[in-house]
Amino acid sequence: MSIPNKKVVNGWAMYDWANSVYNLVITTTFFPIYYLGVTRAKFGGDDVVFFGKTLKNSVLYDYVLSAAYLIIAISLPILSSIADTRGNKKNFLRFFCYLGSMACASLFFFTKDNPLEPGMLSIMLAAIGFWGGLVFYNSYLPEIATPEYQDRVSARGFSFGYLGSVLMQLVGFALVTFLPFGIPDDAQAVRITFLLVGVWWFGFAQITFKRLPASKPAISEHTGSVFKDGFVELKKVYAQVRVMPVLKRFLRAFFFYSMGVQTVMMVAVIFASVELKMESTNLIICVVLIQLVAILGAWGMARLSGRFGNFKVLICTVILWIGVCLCAYYITTESQFYILAMAVGLVMGGIQSLSRSTYAKLIPETRDTASFFSYYDVTEKMAIAIGVFSFGYIEHMTNNMRTSVLVLIGFFTIGLIWLFSALQKQRRLANGKPQAPVYETEQL
């Protein structure tokens, strides 16, 4: 059993510390609240005009994020395969880091007096930078930790991310609440927070870039163009995944329950603001509490997986998510939302951390880690694109956000079924009594 290099592991986890401020401060808290306020002030209500089309502001937000994830899903297989064949995954991680951090900083100029379109472009590029970098970040996990340590190392990354994002959240909260340094109003305080997020992401990521080892190319000679090599590597990974029955079933489960998990995380603040009329200050406090609880959830599930196994813990977690969605459909008060938010915190960090480490354990030993993790990330990004789009589209058609919540229950349920299937297949193979060939030919 090889003990991971602590300096390298902490350097890897520092990227979670660096980029998670986007996911919390921009996506989850400050930007959704600020966005609703700016669009209402600019257009006099919830209906906005975007490139000549009129639609509800919350629906536009869902559509823009969905488009960003679709772009990521299409481009990442090629990029990650190129990174493996050329051995330059750190350069790709650096590129997406700089793209995302600068896009966050540019939100400083998103005001009611400026056009809506550039602001939405910035939020789209920030999403591409955040999620685009994660495929290269995640692909380092099997390189820096052996399977026995991957649950804990993965959980450490998420814990670093939650701690860092909470600190940045508190800084933003202090700026909005106390208006120090001559800041004239809370709107400018929020825009300064956007700027600080970009600086934080850019700055702390330098620790990661310094400590992560240089990756080695999966092939020594390149006979074709980078695009040809990329597609060749992608085809090789696809051929391996399609004949690995447990991994294949896990990816199907991950696809469906990710539709629910990521959508809940992205629309929770808008849901509370629109459906429950919660004040922005209370929402910020609630989100900070969620992140703190999520730290315990990530570490707790890492410990439980060591005792009961990854699939059993994931199954229980998805069942809890179904309960969360059912409760969300019926809640009507702020106190109920606070209780539900604590439950979300417990299962939010855990399911993300455990999903990543489960996948790392299931993939074969290979230097094509970026290509394999591109499958993982493309699965997640396609799930988010479909989940967020479905949430916005159903709200657009029914004019009722609660109806969209019911659809998420369906996504979680399908994911739960595939998790049970993966667990049963794993047991049959472990007992040496497979009811079907170990290598299957059906496609993902």
Secondary structure as GFF3:
##gff-version 3
##sequence-region A 1 444
A	DSSP	alpha_helix	6	21	.	.	.	ID=ss1
A	DSSP	pi_helix	22	30	.	.	.	ID=ss2
A	DSSP	alpha_helix	31	43	.	.	.	ID=ss3
A	DSSP	beta_strand	47	50	.	.	.	ID=ss4
A	DSSP	beta_strand	53	56	.	.	.	ID=ss5
A	DSSP	alpha_helix	57	86	.	.	.	ID=ss6
A	DSSP	alpha_helix	89	106	.	.	.	ID=ss7
A	DSSP	three_ten_helix	107	109	.	.	.	ID=ss8
A	DSSP	alpha_helix	116	138	.	.	.	ID=ss9
A	DSSP	alpha_helix	141	144	.	.	.	ID=ss10
A	DSSP	alpha_helix	147	178	.	.	.	ID=ss11
A	DSSP	alpha_helix	186	211	.	.	.	ID=ss12
A	DSSP	alpha_helix	226	241	.	.	.	ID=ss13
A	DSSP	alpha_helix	245	275	.	.	.	ID=ss14
A	DSSP	alpha_helix	280	308	.	.	.	ID=ss15
A	DSSP	alpha_helix	310	330	.	.	.	ID=ss16
A	DSSP	alpha_helix	334	362	.	.	.	ID=ss17
A	DSSP	alpha_helix	369	398	.	.	.	ID=ss18
A	DSSP	alpha_helix	401	430	.	.	.	ID=ss19
###
